[in-house]
């Protein structure tokens, strides 16, 4: 798979420790807004933060909604596809949390709002295009930022910024 970030995007790598801290900070914010009946994790990116939030809020009822919004071959935004809906007994989502890793373009959150209009939508990170559709988040990043989540990367050497600039200027 090719690098999903374009040259104009700012890289923002997130470590496992940072993800854990940020998801726990989201749980702190959500703890004041409950009580919650359960949590819906938006797969795949929302699985890790949802597990942390569920643990911190002592939520045992965890459901998933499976959505595909990126083309697997190119990692570019693709057609939004609902692969698995939530169980019917959740109804309109009242008393439920929907947790995702990132509120990016707002396309996934728009679908969540349509399917679960009364649910509280939360994400660890948010970009300006997704802010209006997320009820709670922890960190805002610019729209031109590409977040490298810890489950998508491996450790490797990276050239310093100064070396990259010299290469790009030639």
N, C-alpha and C positions, 0 to 999 in steps of 0.2 A: 504494500500500500504506500502511496506517495505521501509526502508531508502535506497535511491539509492546510497549513497556513500559507497565505500568499506573501510575497515580499513586502507588501505595504502593511501587513498586520504586525502588531506588536506581540512578541511572544510573552506569555505569562505562565511559567511552569509552576505547578502546585504539587508539593510533596505530600506523602501520606500523612505526616504529622500535621501539616497545615490544613489538609482536608478535614482531619479529625477535629482540630481546634475550631475551624470555621463552622463545621456541622454542629458541634456542641454549642457554639455561640448562637446558631440558629435555634437550637432547642431551647436555650435560655429565653430567647424572644418569644417563642411559641408557648412556653410554659405559662406565661402571663395571660395568654389569650384563650386558654382552654376552659373547661375540660374537653378532651377529644375522645370520640368514640373509637377512632382508629386512624390509620394512615394509609394512603395510596402512594406507592413508589412508582415514579415514571421510569420505565426501563428504556435503556440500560443505565444511563448516567445517574439517575436518581436512586439506584439501589444502595450504593454505599452511604451517601448522606442520609437516606431514609432509615437504614439500619441503625445508624448512630442516633438519630433523632428519636426513633422508636425506643431504643434502650434508655436514653436520657429521660424520656417522658413516661417510661414504663407502659408503653403501648404494646399489647400482645396481638392485637388484630391488625395485621399488615397485609394489604392487598396490593396487587400490581396492575398497572395498565401498561400495555406494550404498544409503543408508538415508534415508527421509523420516520425520521425526518431528513436523513442524510443518505446520499447514494453510497452504497458500500464500496463500489469500485473506485470512486473519485474522492470520497469524503466531502463532497460539496453538497450544499442544501439540495434536496430532491423533493419528490412528492411526499406529502404528509400522509402516512398510512397507519390506520388503527389496526394493529395485529391481534390484540386481545383486549376486550373491554373489561370494566370492573364488574364484580358480581352485582346482580340486580338489587339486592337488599340494601345497598348503599343509597339508593334513591337519588335525590338531587345533591347529595354530599353534605347535607347539614350535619355539623359536628365532626366532620372529617378533615384531615390534612391531606393535601396533595404535595409531595416533595419531589423536587427535581434538582439536578446539579446546577443548571444554568438557565436563566431567562434570557434568551438571546434575541431572536427576531420576534418572539411572541407567538409564533405559529402553533407550537405545542400547547402553550398556555391558553390560546384562543380555543383550541379543541377541548382542553380541560374545563374551561368556563362554560362551553356549550354542553358538555356531557355531565358535569357536576357543578351547576351554577352556584350552589350554596356552600361549596367547600372552600376552605382557606388554602390558597395557593402560595407555596413557599419555595424558594430556591436559595442555594448557598451564594451564588454569584448572579449578578444582573447587569445587563447592558441597557443603554437608553431605550432601545426599541422594545424591550420586554418589560420595562418598569411599570407601565400602566396596567399590566395584566398580572403582576405578582403582588400579593398582599404583604409578604414578609421576605426579606433577604438580608444578607450580612454584608457583602462587599459589592460595590458597583465598579465596573471596569468600562473603559471606552468601547464603543462599537467596533473599532478597528483592532481590538485585542483578540488574539487566539489563545485560549486557555488550554494548556497541556495538562490534562488530568493524570494523576499517578497511575491509573490503570491502563493508560494509553502509551506510556513511555518506558524506556529502560535507560539506565545510566550510561552516558557516553561522553567523550570529550567534545567540547564546543569551543570554537575559536572566540577569542575576546572581541568585543565590539569594535575596537580600533582596527584589528586585522580585517574584519568583515568590511568596514568602511573603505579601507584602502583597496581591497579586491573589487568592490562595487564601483569605485571611482575610475578604475582602469578601463 
